[in-house]
């Protein structure tokens, strides 16, 4: 189970709820953070004006977000979601 923060405090807290072995690993963000970001990205993907073609995620890595072009408008939307959770992968790059 990914844990944001102190592993030992989490282990102590969870031991009162779960019996048996617990596998806790340090994580940069919670499962809730990842799920919230992914759902928000799916909403953006449904708007074809954003040019998003693929969302891929897994583990404690940024969500790969494939798009035609990363415009300033789309970048602002990604910032609102949590840009640290996203790895933009545009197909077209500006020249210069």
Phi, psi and omega in degrees: 000129178288141181230129173265120181108210186283118182295318183293322177296319178295318180299316179298315181295316183286333180298333178283347183251318184250138174260158180093190182281141175241131175256107181249135179230146178293142180223151180282331181217159181281164175301322178299317179301313181296315182295319179298315179297315181297319178296320178295322178292324176298321176298317178296322181295327180292340175268104186297341177297337180281342177068026180275128184249338185203139173236123180228131180218161177178130177070211184257043179244156176303150179285122176288126181235105181270133183212165177291307184213137177267093180280166177297322179297314179294321179299319178298322177296320179293323177298320180295329179283322183131081186302334180291345179266356190236139173246094180295136180231076180286148177276329182245131179246143176293151179266139174098000000 
